[in-house]
């Protein structure tokens, strides 16, 4: 069971992810509502995986990925993107994100993506 | 997944997002290159899109998406294009808000206007000419420059623009809060019940008991004060949309205005706050529509072509005074005097002796506002008389001052809390009802035979003045007890007219905790609230404005 940090500026999305992953027995150890907070929380919690929204205030999700990867190049970050954000997703993957999930979230694909990246990082 | 839960979060978050978007668009009007503001509009549209998609609200998703794409162009360019571009974004936001209103009602959002979608999706260069082909929403020169509210106000609503984090807060559903307050109310009522019992049984330990009750009263009073504080909300909640309303009205009226908000951080009981919204919107519309002159007229009068409207709130003892001031032409007092004479409100001979303030006050008389002063707010015609009626039913008042050529200031005065009120209790049939003591001028005993009746109307002569008598029992459909020889008349003022309410008994004064009227009785407009008496029976609080 993984310890997950959920970063999204919309509490709507955070709750949705929480509900999906908790149903799978994972634990949401922290939430962040902007990029800065995501990096801070990562430092504090060292979660197994971070779900990271791309569009966030203060510091974008992509920038936050860079910040986290700088601290730990093996950190496991999964981007949350909307349709039409392919370029940004590419940029995030180049910055070190491991994978991405697409909004609106489908529980099955969220779970399988998380399983996939967790398996790899083991 | 519990969709209802997510729908509630969606409504709440989107509503906040729309407010932030509106705020950001207003600051873009001032500075089209404000990247932070462009970013806020973009993120808010993006976020609403994501939530709408998760809940299958296709039309909202589509419009938010189109809006997001449109703002992306501005984001890339580092500025929002010509004024038409901002108007288009404002229209997009207005449509999103309208869709959201439907979701709030539990319905599905209607599809977005295809024309609007097409305009948003078209290239910005093309949009101007396309817009020109349609009936223009505004006269070309009617661009309203609206100043963003003060820095503190902007910071409160758009925390993203503010580096300082607010202290941690907990979000509480208002229903939960009301239940909590209602329980505090029960404690107050129970305490007074215990005191009633203790007083009726004097004994050795009566002194101790009474001392204990005194201590308890103090603690309960403190609890009540704290609990009422919980229900207070910053005025910002209703002041914040005003600059945008002003902008819309100004566009239509072909004038230019700038709105300044002051004192928006002051807090008021939420139940009062909600009811102040319509009156404030009306005052603001009046200021823009009838106060501020055309730019050309203003320039000729040596004024800035942009009219200044200041909405200012300040605290004075237990009241909050919210004034709306414009620097426009002022009220045409001669016209008001003329209308007052024509409609018989004042005798022509007396009219000449009235001060300008007294004449200005006539705009609150029903039927004395000109048709143009009645604005449509949520489908109801709201005139100045309705503004006054609302304020009076809140236990407050309205004041107006006007100076020819210099402008008009209208001030709403409201009590800070309404949940606890001192009331006069009246016996009507087998029931007791309560009247807010603030509304009682005095009480007279009167022999039934001195009430003159003609048909269904009744009058009584008080100080040489014929005052209409309203039978409270009849008004609230209570069977009147046998015709009493003596009746009590409670003198009050309803919309400036003296009225006598007749009741069989006067049952004293009391401080009561006012609860909202149960859903089932909501359409009985005469009932302003409910309390539970010491003996466990309910007592209704009467709104005199609705009885007359």
Interface residues (C-beta under 8 A of the other chain):
Chain A: X9 X10 X11 X12 X13 X15 X16 X19 X34 X55 X56 X57 X58 X82 X84 X103 X104 X105 X107
Chain B: X1 X5 X6 X9 X10 X13 X39 X40 X42 X43 X46 X47 X49 X50 X51 X53 X54 X65 X160
